[in-house]
Structures are given as structure tokens and as C-alpha cells.
């Protein structure tokens, strides 16, 4: 049913007229129901005329979406009758109005690249919000409070009760780190961000509060095939095996949310949530926003494990062909090279059939498998990934036999992702697919790249995420940039330091495979800067050759001000302007405001990662934010100093009730 609702949602994006009882022209029931669902007014079983107050809200929405040209108005057509909640009508009435600022001369401030200007950092905040922020950071500096924060929150909730606890959280941690409870209550926050030159990346941050035992049980069960085989059996790679010690993927992870597979229905609900995020981004940000998603929320982890191992096994096969290491694109091998490698077995019928399916790009560079097929909803994994043995000529599988039910699960996962990305394309909103653990990442990156190939034909809709704490990040980014160039699609990337480094190191040591991470913080910084510089260099080449520089779009997602400063300096040195709209910057809501807001007010493309969700259901997210802030005490120290400076100045000027008024236009 969730899938049918999604089809209805996508179909309802196409305007369709029906005749009203009065003979007038009006919008269809499907469109009406979409609006009702979007505003939290779920259809009831009975049908009847829309209340007049709701009609006014619907007409207001139409005006915002610029549909008045044909004189369309919502009429009392027969739709599912539901008494509109006051919250729903209020949400409809506070939809943001598009600013009339002249885009040719928007307000811009000079940028202090030292990020030491407290006024630029906090003029978007009320004085009471600054006091709250300072208080939250003081609490985050306490090791005892941070280490026991979840226990303390639950104890406080038990003592105060739900209502008082919710109120307390809204005035402290929740109010600082979370934008609101639903897609309507976050609108004022999004409007204020926009007025100060900052755009949103929306994330519905509800997390299950699972025990370690329950998390391990779910992960082990969902990572084993129904045949009872482990993806790491036989001669497979140990990195892609299931190990109960690391089954709780939250182990030593502070800055990333974790999804644990329960069943296919849960994945359908996750898809619906992501679609609602897209609706919220489109409605509240005029298409400038982004939605973040995780692939592990959309399907069974075992399938990602198996596809990841196939990719690495395929790379090993190609390394044998190339007689070296690295990705096949760096060796420029052709189909003729493969035929020579197979030698005397190339005449066998099965080998000939295999060679017919091998593809190449416009330069003749070999692609062992038709990877585009992996995002087709009729893909059969077991039959796709087979290669001939160069000695015997017999075809061998790079993936263990997958039962039909699990093949269907993989197709369901791809269908969900296709549905989300197609909706993003229709709404002109961008999607950022988050990076995850290295044993999932080869599959995630391959699927994301194929989504880019399919959907990034006119602009960057889909972005992949690259974690710079990994040794192979520079090589992976260069390879993907090269594929985007040769196959003529727009490349989108978010560069991050990474969220799983401690877990990755511990897992590699325990399972006996090479540590995939850089040895130090400095090495990770060097990797980040090297990768970013290569992207900027290629953008400059596009500009110099009169090719659309937006063929490459990069988000510098970092709370490290040295990295942000490096990016700005490299942009100037290489000759890339903020107006080129190819480089943007991103930080979490409630963290490093002294970086984000000065950037946005100076005309750079700046984003805040905006979590939202009910108080009780985002407690795990808040717990991680507290732990993450404890780990970056230097940044907290600077933010506290700037906060205290701005609070002191305002109180000295009698600005206790300072009201922020921004007139900036995001680039």
C-alpha cells in the first residue's frame, strides 16, 4: 500500500482538472489529497465538501506555487472530508512568501576569513537564543554530563513527566540542535535562515532507541541470507563478512545516524519519510534546499554487503588483467586486452557470450559489467556478476547464489531509491546520499554513481558523499570524476572527514584486514585538501574550455575552519567565484554558526543541516550531538568566546529583546 501511495503522490504532481459539481474547473482529488497529507490532514473514509477555511489555505498554497495564471481556484469539490486541525491551517497560513529582493544587487557583507566576528556570526539569533546556546555549550563541556546524557535525559523525563520534559528540552538542547517537530513547525527557522543567506539540508532525525542486544540481533539476522550463508563465506573477503562484535553499527560512532533493518514495510515507511522531506524542502525553500538520505534505510544490509564484495572481487579480477593495482579506468584497458587475457579459452561458447555483454565507454575503456543494469528494477544479481576463469574458461560467480525473495528485496530497494530521486528531479530539489561503513560503501557509491548517470543529465540532482579519512578517497573521487566526464553526466560530491573512523580501525584489527583509514588527523586533512583541490582544478578547466562549470558541484561539509579557509583561498587562487555556484559549504544546525552565517552573508553558498522530529523520538540524535561537541572542545571554546562577546555587547546596549531582521538572498 505504501508503494501505491507513492505512485499516487508522483502522479498527483501532474496537474489534472476535473469538473466540480458546480461545473467549474478545479483540481483533482489526487492533488487535493496530496495537499491534505502534506499538511497533516489525513483523508477520512467519508467524502464531502471542503470547509471554507481550508479552501482559503489551499488557494494560498496555489498562489505560492505560481499557478494563478489560469485562474484556477480550489472549489468545494468532493474530496475526503477531514476536520482540519488548527495546526494544519496555521501551517498553511505561514508558508514562506518569496522575497522581492532584487537578485542583481543583494545585500552582501565582507568576509572575515579568520571567523572572529561575533556580530556576523550571531546577528541571526535573538539574545535569548545566544544565552541558550552558551548554556548548552557549557553543559557539553562537562564530561560527566556528556557520558551519561541519555541516562540523565530519561531520568529527567521520568521525574518531570512528558509535558514538562518536552518544555525543558525545547528551551535547551532540543531548541538549540533541532528545528522543530514536523515539516510545518520548522518553517519559521527555514525562513530566518534564508533571510540571512543560508539554505537548508533537511533530515527527519527520528531514531529508534534500541538496546545493544536488539541492534545486534537485527543486524545479524538481516545480514545473513535466507539460505543461511554469510556473505563472508568461502573465499570471500573478510571485510564483507558479518561479525557479531560489530553488529551494533552505532559502536564508536557519534556523528551519524544508524538504521537497523526490521522488514520491508519499515523500508517503505522510510521512503515515505524521505519523500515528505522533499515536499518540505520544495515548499519552504523554493528549490534551493537539499534532502539527505541513507541507503541502509531503504533495504536489507546483506544485499549491500554482497554487492560491495562483488565490486571488490571485480576489481581484483581487473587487477589481474592489468597486472597492477588500482581501478581499471586508470589502466585504460580495452575489450581487446580482455580477449588477450582470456587467451585460449576465449573461443568457448560461454566466454564468447560473456564478451558480447562487456561494455566500454566512448574512449573504448573497458567496463567489465553493464553497471547501469544495477539500478534497473528487473536486475538479477546472481546472473549479472559472473566472469570466465582465465585458465579453465568456466564461468564463476563473483556473488553467491541469491534466492528469488532476496533478489526481489534488492529490486525493492532500487525501486525506492528511484522513486525518491525521480520525485527530487520533478520537484527540482537535490539529494545527498550519505556515506556509510566501508563494507557497505562500494555498493552505495556504485548505485549512487548510476543514479547520477540516469538523473544528472542537465544539472547535479544526486550527490555522493566521500569520507576523507579513508586512504582511497582521492583515487575514488578521481575515478568517478573521470567516469562523469567520459559518460557526460553532472557530478555532485559532498566531501566530509567521516563518521566511522574509530569503528573502522577496530573492525579491521579484529577481522584481520588492512586498516582502510588514514593514520592521523593531519593525514585526513591532507587527503581532504588534496581531493578538494583536484575538484577545483577540474572546474577551472571546464571554465577555461567554455564547458558548463556546473558539470562538477562540490559541497565542503566541514566544521574545521582551516579546511573552510583553505577552500576559500583555493577558490580565489584558481579563479572560481561564489557566483559560479559550483562550491558550497555545510555545517550542522547549532554548530559552527560563526562559520556558516558569515559565509552566507558574504555571498557564498552556505547550508545548515536541519534535523527535525518529535522531542521524544530525537533523543538519540541529541545524545550524539552532545558527545560530538565534547570531542571538539577547541571549536566549543571559540564558539563560547564569540557567544559571550556578542551577549555582553547586546546587554550593554540594552538589546535583551533584539529581533533579527535579515535582508540577504541566498546565492
Buried (B, 14 or more C-beta within 10 A) or exposed (E): EBBEBBEEBBEBEEEEEBEBEEEEEBBBBBBBBBBBBBBBBEBEEEEEBBBEEBBBBBBBBBEBEEBEEEEBBBBBBBBBBBEBEEBBBBBBEBBBEEBEEEEEEBEBBEBEBEBBBBEBBBBBBBBBBBBBBBBBBEBBBEEEBBEEBBEBBEEEBEEBEEEEBBEBBBEBBBBBBBBBBBBBBBBBBBBBBBBBBBBBBBBBBBBBEBEEEEBBBBBBBBBBBEEEBBBBEEEBBBBBBBBEEBBBBBBBBBBBBBBBBEEBEBBBEBBBBBBBBBBBBBBBBBEBBBBBBBBBBBBBBBBBBBBBBBBBBBBEBBBEBBEEEBBBBBBEBBBEBBBEBBEEBBEBEEBEEBBEEBBBBEEEBBBBBEBBBBBBEEBBBBEBBBBBEBEEBEBEBBBBEBEEEBBEBBBBBBBBBBBBBBBBBEBEBBBBBBBBBBBBBBBBBBBBBBBBBBBBEEBBBBBBBBBBBBBBBBBBBBBBBBBBBBBEBBBBBBBBBBBBBEBBBBBBEEBEBEBBBBEEEEBBBBBBBEBBBBBBEBBBBBBEEEEEBBBBBBBBBBBBBEBBBBBBEBBEEBEBBBEBEBBBBBBBBBBBBBBBBBBBBBBBBBBBBBBBBBBBBBBBBBBBBBBBBBEBBEBBEBBBEBBBBBBEBBEEEEBEEBEBEBEBBBB
